[in-house]
Amino acid sequence: MASDLEAQLRSVSLRVTRPRLAVLAALRDHAHIDTDTVIALVRAELPRVSHQAVYDVLRALTSAGLVRRIEPAGTTARYESRVGDNHHHVVCRSCGAIADIDCTVGHAPCLTPSNDQGFLVDEAEVVFWGTCPDCANRRDAQ
């Protein structure tokens, strides 16, 4: 598995380092996690890694396209390793849980703007908001 992560780094001309491998592994194993969670997971493997090192790795991985940073309104930034497919997200208004939505169904005018104002559009971000099953069940049980 580490060789897959090493290959990912090399494919975008990034040096293979222990912090980069640890961050990629954390994001591979845990979707939609915030920076503090990334730091905690990386420190479980590399106790002496600094906050700044993790921030720098996240920035480098995001810039290289290996990691996606999402920030639904009113939430902290989250990171995921699922990139390149322009998938969307659904966010629970109660607990903040985030899940992937593979695609929208039917006509999706938000993915093709009626007037792109001269921009070369390469990505659309759609965030669905609602209540996750766990929160809905807790609410119904009350």
JOZI-V919571 format. One record per helix or strand. SS is the DSSP state (A for helix, B for strand). FROM is the first residue (numbers start at 1). TO is the last residue. If there is no record, write none. Layout:
{{SS/FROM/TO} {SS/FROM/TO}}
//
This chain:
{{A/2/11} {A/18/29} {B/33/34} {A/35/45} {A/51/64} {B/68/70} {B/78/80} {B/88/92} {B/98/101} {A/109/111} {B/127/130} {A/133/141}}
//
